[in-house]
Amino acid sequence: MNVLVDTSVWSLSLRRAKRVEDTASRELAELIREGRVVMMGPIRQELLSGIKVKSQYDLLRDHLRAFSDLTLELADYEDAAEAFNRCRERGIQGSNTDFLICSAALRRALAVYTTDHDFLQYGKVLELELHEPRV
């Protein structure tokens, strides 16, 4: 199964500061090697937003270009709004981008790989499959 990787995982893996290799980064590297990573435009935008140094922006942009964007359709946006409404009825709040990720994953039978605990809450209402690291 292919995996839609959320901004939270990418961010952990792309941090400049030296760190002990973490589980999320190791799993992302393995998914990339397996050719199972799926990218979305809104996630790409979140990753590139706020980078102050042009050369760092260009480098990250060029690296992310290795991953083509999932083509979003009208139904993705409509389903995202419906998911937002269903979750809100149960007292679960989230961002528009989060619900677009949920919608795109559900429509295409993709797992979502994230470290954002909000997705656990969404999964209580939506039939969302979350990818768990294998290591």
N, C-alpha and C positions, 0 to 999 in steps of 0.2 A: 504494500500500500504506500502511495506517495504521501508526503507530509508537508503541510503548510506551516512554515516556520515563522513564528511571531517575532516581533521586534525585540522582545525581552531576551530571547535566546541569542539573536544576532548581536545585540548590544553587549552581552556578557562576553561573547567570543571575539568581538572586535576592539575591546578596550585596549588602549595603548600601554597602560601601566603593566609592569611585570607582575605576574600572579602565578600561583600554583595552578596547573592545568585543572580545570573544573569539569565535572561530569557533563554539564550542558554543552560545553565547547567540544569535548571529545565526541559526544553523540552527534552534534552538528557535523563535525568533520567526517564521521562515518556515514551519515546520511548523504553528504555531498559525494563521497567516494562511490556510494551505491547508486548515485543518480536519482535519488528520491525526493530531493528538495524542490518545493514549489514556492515561488515568489509572487507577491501581489504588489501592484503599484502603490497602494497606500502604505504598505510596510516599507517599500523602497524609499518613499518620501519621508517617512518618520526617521529612517536611518540616516538620510542625507541632510535632514534639517538641523540647523544649529551648528554645523561645522564651520568654524571661524577662519581656518587657514585654507586658502584656495587649493594649495597643492595636496592637502589631506583629503579635501572634498573630491578632487579629481581622481586621486588614487582609489578611494573607496567606490566612487561612481564607476570607475573602470572595472574594478573587481566584481561589483554587483552585476555588471552587464553580462556576466557569464550565465546569469539566471534570467531566462525570459519571463515576462509577466503573464500570469494567468489572465485570460481575457474575461473581464467582468461584463455581465449582461444585465438588462433591465430587471430580470427576475431576481438577480442577486441583491439589488438595492431594495426591491419590494420585500423580499424575504428577510432582509436585515431589519427593515422597519417592523415587520411582523414579529421577529424574534425579540427586538427591543421591547415591543408592547407586551408580549407574553411574559417576559422576565420582569418588567416593571409591575405587572399585575401581581406578581409574587414578591414584590419588594426588592428585586435585584436590579441594581443600576449598572450601567456600563457605557462605554463610549461608542459612538457611531462606527469607528474603525473596528472595534472589537466585534460588534455585531455583523459587520460586513465580512470579517474573517470567518465567523461562525457560519454565516449564510453560504459563502463560497465553498467552505469545507463540506458542509452538509449536502449541498447540491451535487458535489463531485465525489462524494465518498472519500474525502481526504481526512487524515488525522491531523490534529493541530498540536504542534510542539511549542510549548510556552512555559515560562516560569511565573507567569502572572496568575495568581491564585483566583482572580475573578472568573477565569474560565471554568474552574471547578463549580462555581455557583451557576454559571450559564448551563453547564452540563446537567444540572438538576432539573432544568426545564426543557432544554433542547436535547436531542439525541446526538450529542457531540462526542466524538471519539478523540481522546487526548493521547498523544504519543508519549510513552514512558521510556526514559533512557534504558538501554540494555546493559549498561555497565554499572 
